[in-house]
Amino acid sequence: MTDQQSQAPAELASESSAGLTATGGADLHIVDVTKRFGSFVAVDALTLTIPAGSFFALLGPSGCGKTTTLRMVAGLEEPTDGRIVIGQDDVTYNKPYKRPVNTVFQSYALFPHLDIFENVAFGLRRKGVKDVRPQVESMLELVELSTFARRKPTQLSGGQQQRVAVARALINHPEVLLLDEPLGALDLKLRRQMQIELKRIQTDVGITFVHVTHDQEEAMTMADTIAVMNAGHVEQLGAPIDLYENPVTTFVANFLGQSNLIKGSVTGKSGGDVLLEVQGSRMAMPTDRVHSDSDGVWVGVRPEKMKISHQGTAVNGENSMTGTVTDASYMGVSTQYLVRLPWDQEVSVFSQNLSTEGPIRVGESVVLHWEPAHTFALDASQDADAGAEKVEGDS
């Protein structure tokens, strides 16, 4: 866990662009929560504080416990142990309809016989609100569907239907909005558009959004804070840039993007740097990027942080190693190389196509080099392939 679990709530906007007063939501506290299904532990003593007004993502592969966690917050599952607190209220055993939360599902669950206006108005009418028009019109303006009010759901695109589902959930003024793989049914183009739309809506209304997804890009595009989950617990919690640039476990290093992990050892310190020996090469890296108490480490570097040069190129002040190109794939913006190192390990290098000379040829001897500050070191007792298998699905 990190300091971000106890951070103060973000300052919230007082009014949305649609004329709706932002409630700001409430802090969501998940306190030592465990969920067992028979002998299987789906969520294992999980503790999280999700600040009011934040866009928070639970990210992980199938079976990691993220959807089970969301269902416990929604009241659709009861924890085996632990507490769930929203604001100052313990809601652990409250019925779903007695919690200040609403959920948006992947399936949208719109009423096909009602038009868009009535779909959004449904919750207000159930509460006995007489004049629903002002709130419904403001909400449709927020999700940019004012001109679609009298259409039926089947007359809308998937992205538009998803925005209706969000509007219907938000009109009840929940303190926390739960999003369960909300974009999974959309095609790639619509999914990317909706990522931007959901972030805009969350910024406008200012309430707490908790988003469950297995899609790394989706989480990093939208969330202020991400909890990467694995086997029922949080592997790492932080801002997207921190998780990607400075992973603390091999699971996070592999699950968020790609990483080259090479066996090495810590040999000493020099000022603010740790000194390394990697297969006969001497390297250095900042102390705060070492996440191991033992001398044996996985030395990590992202493929796009590596530079590839012809053999003999001077690389003063950088970490470096030599190898032979075994594959080169031209991707337009970049060329992706596979390079076999002298000890028969292959690493990936993503090189931007900034030169007009063309890619380095397969079979050519090269030097790989990168800034010491782009290196990270992880405990060598961890599985180097953990998190590399990205399986889609709910958990």
Residue pairs with C-beta under 8 A, 6 or more apart in sequence:
1 47
1 234
1 237
2 236
2 237
2 238
4 225
4 237
4 238
4 239
5 47
5 48
5 49
5 237
6 49
7 49
7 51
8 51
9 24
9 27
9 51
9 52
9 53
9 54
10 51
10 52
10 53
10 54
10 224
11 53
12 22
12 24
12 52
12 53
12 206
13 22
13 203
13 204
13 206
14 21
14 22
15 21
15 22
16 22
16 142
16 204
16 205
16 206
17 142
17 204
18 138
18 139
18 141
18 142
18 204
19 138
19 141
20 138
20 139
20 142
20 204
20 205
22 204
22 205
22 206
22 207
23 173
23 175
23 205
23 206
23 207
24 52
24 53
24 206
24 207
25 52
25 53
25 174
25 175
25 176
25 177
25 206
25 207
25 208
26 52
26 86
26 87
26 100
26 175
26 176
26 208
27 49
27 50
27 51
27 52
27 86
27 87
27 208
28 48
28 49
28 50
28 73
28 84
28 85
28 86
28 176
28 208
28 210
29 48
29 49
29 50
29 83
29 84
29 85
29 86
30 46
30 47
30 48
30 49
30 50
30 69
30 72
30 73
30 82
30 84
31 47
31 82
31 83
31 84
31 85
32 45
32 46
32 47
32 81
32 82
32 83
33 43
33 45
33 46
33 47
33 69
33 72
33 79
33 81
33 82
33 83
33 84
34 41
34 43
34 44
34 45
34 46
34 79
34 80
34 81
34 82
35 41
35 42
35 43
35 65
35 68
35 69
35 72
35 77
35 79
35 80
36 42
36 80
41 232
42 65
42 68
42 232
42 395
43 65
43 68
43 69
43 72
43 79
43 232
43 233
44 65
44 231
44 232
44 233
45 81
45 82
45 233
46 65
46 69
46 82
46 232
46 233
46 234
48 227
48 234
48 237
50 56
50 176
50 208
50 210
50 225
51 208
51 225
52 175
52 207
52 208
53 206
53 207
53 208
54 208
54 209
54 224
54 225
55 199
55 202
55 209
55 211
55 222
55 223
55 224
55 225
56 208
56 209
56 210
56 211
56 223
56 224
56 225
56 226
56 227
57 210
57 211
57 212
57 213
57 218
57 219
57 222
57 223
57 225
57 226
57 227
58 66
58 69
58 70
58 210
58 211
58 212
58 213
58 227
58 229
59 66
59 213
59 214
59 216
59 219
59 223
59 226
59 227
59 228
59 229
59 255
60 66
60 214
60 228
60 229
60 230
60 255
60 395
61 214
61 230
61 255
61 387
61 389
61 390
61 391
61 395
62 214
62 391
62 392
62 393
62 394
62 395
63 231
63 391
63 393
63 395
64 229
64 230
64 231
64 232
64 395
65 229
65 231
65 232
65 233
65 395
66 212
66 213
66 214
66 229
66 395
67 180
67 181
67 212
67 394
67 395
68 77
68 395
69 212
69 229
70 103
70 178
70 180
70 210
70 212
71 77
72 78
72 79
72 84
73 84
73 101
73 176
73 178
73 210
74 96
74 99
74 101
74 103
74 178
75 91
75 94
75 95
75 96
75 98
75 99
75 101
76 96
78 92
78 93
79 92
82 92
83 90
83 92
84 90
84 91
84 92
85 91
85 92
86 99
86 100
86 101
86 175
86 176
87 100
87 175
89 100
91 98
91 99
91 100
100 174
100 175
100 176
101 174
101 175
101 176
101 177
101 178
102 169
102 170
102 172
102 174
102 177
102 178
103 169
103 177
103 178
103 179
103 180
104 162
104 165
104 166
104 169
104 177
104 178
104 179
104 180
104 182
105 165
105 180
105 181
105 182
106 180
106 181
106 182
106 183
106 184
106 185
107 185
108 153
108 161
108 162
108 164
108 165
108 185
109 165
110 119
110 153
110 161
110 164
110 165
110 168
111 118
111 119
111 122
111 153
112 152
112 153
112 154
113 152
114 122
114 152
115 149
115 150
115 151
115 152
116 140
116 145
116 148
116 149
116 150
116 151
116 152
116 153
116 156
116 164
117 136
117 140
117 149
117 150
119 153
119 164
119 168
120 136
120 139
120 140
120 164
120 167
120 168
120 171
121 132
121 136
121 171
122 168
123 168
123 171
123 172
124 132
124 135
124 136
124 171
124 172
125 132
127 172
129 135
135 171
136 149
136 171
137 146
137 149
139 167
139 170
139 171
140 146
140 148
140 149
140 167
142 167
142 170
142 201
142 204
142 205
143 163
143 164
143 166
143 167
143 197
143 201
144 163
144 197
145 160
145 163
145 164
145 167
148 155
148 156
148 160
153 161
153 164
156 164
157 190
158 185
158 186
158 187
158 190
159 186
159 190
159 193
159 194
159 197
162 182
162 183
162 186
162 194
163 194
163 197
163 201
165 182
166 177
166 182
166 198
166 201
169 177
170 177
170 201
170 205
170 207
174 207
175 207
175 208
176 207
176 208
176 209
176 210
177 202
177 207
177 208
177 209
177 210
178 210
178 212
179 198
179 209
179 210
179 211
179 212
180 212
180 394
181 212
181 213
181 214
181 394
182 194
182 198
182 211
183 190
183 191
183 194
183 195
183 198
183 213
183 215
183 218
184 213
184 215
186 194
191 218
192 221
195 218
195 221
195 222
196 221
198 209
198 211
198 222
199 221
199 222
202 209
202 222
211 218
211 219
211 222
211 223
213 219
214 390
214 391
214 392
214 393
214 395
216 255
216 256
216 257
216 390
219 226
219 240
220 226
220 240
220 244
220 256
223 240
224 239
225 237
225 238
225 239
226 237
226 238
226 239
226 240
226 243
227 234
227 236
227 237
228 234
228 235
228 236
228 237
228 243
228 251
228 252
228 255
228 256
229 235
230 251
230 255
230 386
230 387
235 248
235 249
235 251
235 252
236 243
236 247
236 248
236 249
236 252
243 252
243 256
244 256
244 257
244 302
246 288
246 289
246 376
247 253
247 256
247 259
247 291
247 300
247 376
247 378
248 291
248 378
249 291
249 378
249 379
249 382
249 386
249 387
250 259
250 261
250 298
250 378
250 382
250 383
250 384
250 385
250 386
250 387
251 382
251 386
251 387
252 387
253 259
253 261
253 300
253 376
253 378
253 387
254 261
254 385
254 386
254 387
254 388
255 387
255 388
255 390
257 302
258 302
258 303
258 348
259 300
259 301
259 302
259 303
260 300
260 301
260 302
260 303
260 306
260 347
260 348
261 298
261 299
261 300
261 378
261 384
262 278
262 279
262 298
262 299
262 300
262 341
262 345
262 347
263 278
263 279
263 296
263 297
263 298
263 299
263 380
264 276
264 277
264 278
264 279
264 283
264 297
264 298
264 299
264 377
265 276
265 277
265 278
265 295
265 296
265 297
266 274
266 275
266 276
266 290
266 292
266 295
266 297
266 377
267 275
267 276
267 277
267 282
267 295
268 274
268 275
269 275
269 287
270 284
272 286
272 287
273 284
273 285
273 286
273 287
273 372
274 284
274 285
274 286
274 287
274 290
274 377
275 282
275 283
275 284
276 282
276 283
276 284
276 285
276 297
276 299
276 375
276 377
277 283
278 299
278 321
279 321
279 341
279 342
279 343
281 319
281 320
281 321
283 299
283 319
283 372
283 375
284 319
284 372
284 375
285 299
285 319
285 372
285 373
285 375
285 376
285 377
286 372
286 373
289 373
289 375
289 376
289 377
290 297
290 376
290 377
291 376
291 377
291 378
291 379
292 377
292 378
292 379
292 380
293 379
294 379
294 380
294 381
296 379
296 380
296 381
297 377
297 378
297 379
297 380
298 377
298 378
298 379
298 380
298 382
298 384
299 375
299 376
299 377
300 375
300 376
300 377
300 378
301 319
301 370
301 374
301 375
301 376
302 374
303 336
303 347
303 348
303 349
303 350
304 334
304 350
305 370
305 371
305 374
306 347
306 349
306 350
306 351
306 368
306 369
306 370
307 349
307 351
307 368
307 369
307 370
308 325
308 337
308 339
308 349
308 351
308 360
308 366
308 367
308 368
309 315
309 366
309 367
309 369
310 360
310 364
310 366
310 367
311 322
311 364
311 365
311 366
311 367
312 367
313 367
313 369
315 367
315 369
317 372
318 369
318 370
318 371
318 372
319 369
319 370
319 371
319 372
319 375
320 367
320 368
320 369
320 370
321 341
321 367
321 368
322 341
322 342
322 365
322 366
322 367
322 368
323 339
323 340
323 341
323 342
323 347
323 365
323 366
323 368
324 339
324 340
324 363
324 364
324 365
324 366
325 337
325 338
325 339
325 360
325 361
325 362
325 363
325 364
325 366
326 338
326 339
326 340
326 346
326 362
327 337
327 338
327 362
328 335
328 336
328 337
328 338
328 359
328 360
328 361
328 362
329 335
329 336
329 337
330 353
330 359
332 353
333 352
333 353
334 350
334 351
334 352
334 353
335 350
335 351
335 353
335 359
335 360
336 348
336 349
336 350
336 351
337 348
337 349
337 350
337 351
337 359
337 360
338 346
338 347
338 348
338 349
339 346
339 347
339 348
339 349
339 366
339 368
340 346
341 347
347 368
349 368
351 359
353 359
360 366
